[in-house]
């Protein structure tokens, strides 16, 4: 009997590593993992899949393993950790993205979802539509989806749907047959020099296409429009099937087919839109609010039709889909005060969320509680964050989450000044979570909406606010 490959995940409870570890276990690998905190969301799923979990990190963990798979963030935070040093010495170190590409995605028909915003929601919606359409894909997304019990799905077919992250050029490990790109903007200033650097990374990702080579893109994204024009000759030479979708801005480009959407209504529960493609017209309902979510759904729709999914099945999946964890997730409704937890940590995403809420809940007072994610991003987008947050009626900015920049000597950002730029009469910088909670408690009234923004510890703050409003603290 052939010996199983032993792979150990360092940081196994993370939203990216955990799904891949579970899929790997079910694909026949001998999987173990360690994490500083093993009480996270994925603990039960990992244990249920008979994966050995070890609290803390130690070089002894990799004594008899074949592969050490890590999050790229660990290379920033603890590059000299003995586990990493020893794995490098033995030539067994790789990121979990490298492991996924080389082993989990091997011989699969890969559908990769890329873009600065909306990757996780789009990936899960893609997986759900293909699941309901009878394709039975495996799925990996950096989020949680209650229907699946996590950000992963173990399918029996040859199809594999994955989120493709541009940070650290992680997505250059993948070689998809279909690539969907939602949008392209400057982000991750700790890694990319400027927007041209970002665009070059996406160009290289497109050049990783293999097999049928289908590229599905959002024409409303300026940088995508530029990328398509700059790659036009290459796309033609490689016979890439390019499909476009848009709401506002049609690009003059030789698309194989285009999908144009027009929003027809927004309610607190759903968005509806009219779709035109070829000589056909249809009406869709999506169980999410916001123009940006409609845009993301168009990439899913185009992919599903390319793969032969029945249109009625797509419509039913769209209508039933209520989103994923921490993406404008309604976490409580206390005496008609709604509290949302939202992962947005880029000004475009913050603005899109606030626009969506204002459109679907007209006339409601909106509180934005914002945790900046990394100092480099707050510095780069200082004015853009101010413009985005100004859309709220009340703004509270809290202490930044440093993440992988925690051990870098980066000059602090004057967040009191950001509040002044927003509007000193409605914006405050408050570091202490208890003070934030008491402020919200004293100001929030029936009918108000509270959105807690951030990709770090903000989800804990949203729960603290809920406890205070419920009188538990």
C-alpha positions, 0 to 999 in steps of 0.5 A, a space after each residue: 500500500 502506498 504511504 500517505 503524504 504527511 502534511 502539517 499546517 502551521 496556522 491551521 485554524 485560519 479561514 484559508 488553511 483550514 478548508 484546504 486541510 480538510 479537503 486534503 484529509 478527504 483526498 487521502 493525505 495524512 494531515 495535522 496542524 498547529 495554531 496559537 489559538 485552536 478554539 476558532 470557528 474551524 476547530 469542530 470541523 477539523 476535529 470531525 475530520 480526524 485532523 490532529 490539532 496541536 496548540 502552539 508552534 514547535 519544531 518537533 511538530 515536523 519531525 516526520 512530515 513531508 510538507 509544512 504548509 503555512 500562511 504567507 502572513 507567517 513569513 512576515 510575522 515569524 520568518 525565523 521561527 524554528 519550524 520554518 527554519 527547519 522546514 526550509 532546511 529540509 526543503 519541505 516548506 510551502 504556502 498552503 496556496 502552493 500546496 493546494 495548487 500542487 496537490 489538492 487542485 491536481 488534475 482538476 477543472 479549476 474555476 478561480 475567483 479573483 479581484 480586489 473585492 468580493 472574492 469570498 462571496 462570489 466563490 461561495 455563490 459560484 459553488 452553490 450555483 454549480 452544486 444546485 446545477 448538478 456539477 457537484 464541485 469541491 470549493 475553497 473560500 476564505 469565509 464561512 457559509 452556514 449551508 456547508 458548515 465552513 468555507 469549503 465543500 467536498 464534491 465528487 466531480 472533477 470541478 474545483 472552485 477556489 478563491 484566488 488572492 492576489 496578495 503575495 502573488 498567491 494566485 500565481 500558484 493556480 492554473 485555472 481553466 476559467 478565471 473570473 475577475 470581479 474588479 482590480 484596484 490598488 490594495 495591499 500597499 505592504 506588498 504592491 508598489 502601485 496600481 501598475 504593480 497590481 495590474 501586472 500581477 493580474 496579467 500574470 494570473 491571466 497568463 496562467 489560464 490552461 485548458 479551455 482558457 475562459 476569462 470572465 471579467 467586469 467591464 465596469 472596473 477601469 483597471 480591468 479595461 486597461 488590462 484587457 486592452 494591454 493583453 488583447 494580442 496575447 488573448 487572441 494568440 492564445 485563443 482565450 474566450 473572453 466574456 464581459 459583464 457590466 452595469 454601467 460601462 460597456 467596453 469596446 472589445 471583441 467579447 465572445 458574449 456580453 452580459 448587461 444588467 440593470 438594477 430594477 429594485 432594492 429592498 432590505 432582503 434582495 436586489 432584482 435586476 434585468 439581464 440582457 445577453 445576445 438577443 435574450 432578456 431575463 429578470 433575476 432576484 438576488 438574496 443580497 443587497 447592493 450593486 456590487 453584489 449584482 456585479 459579482 453575481 454576473 460573473 457567477 451567472 456567466 460561468 454557470 451558463 458556460 458550464 451548462 447549468 440550467 437557467 432556472 436553477 441559477 435563478 433559484 440559487 440566486 434567490 435563495 442565497 443570503 450571503 456568507 459570514 462577515 460580509 454585511 452579515 446581520 448578526 442581531 436585531 435588537 428592538 429594531 436596531 440592526 447590527 451588521 458585521 462587515 469584512 470591508 477594509 478597503 475604502 471602495 468596499 466600505 463605500 459600496 456597503 454604505 451605499 447599499 444600506 442607504 439604498 435598501 434602508 432609506 431614511 434610517 440612521 446609519 452608524 459606521 464603526 470602523 477598525 482600520 486594517 493595517 497602517 499602510 492601508 490607512 496611510 495610503 487611503 487616508 482621504 478615500 476612507 474619510 470620503 467613504 465613511 462620510 456616507 454614514 450618519 455617525 462614525 466611530 473609528 477604533 484602534 487599527 488592527 496591525 496584522 502582519 505589520 505588527 512587527 514592522 516599525 510603521 509610523 502611526 496614522 492620525 485617526 483623530 485627524 481622519 475624524 476631522 476630515 470626515 466631519 468632527 460633529 459626527 466622527 470620533 476616534 475611540 480606542 476603548 471597546 467599552 467606551 465604544 459600546 457605551 457610546 452606541 448604547 446611549 445614541 442608538 435608537 429604534 430603527 437605527 442600523 449599526 455596521 461594524 467594519 473590519 477584517 481583524 478583531 472587529 467581529 468581537 466588537 460587534 458581539 460586545 455591542 450586541 451584549 450591551 444593547 441586550 443589557 448583558 454587560 
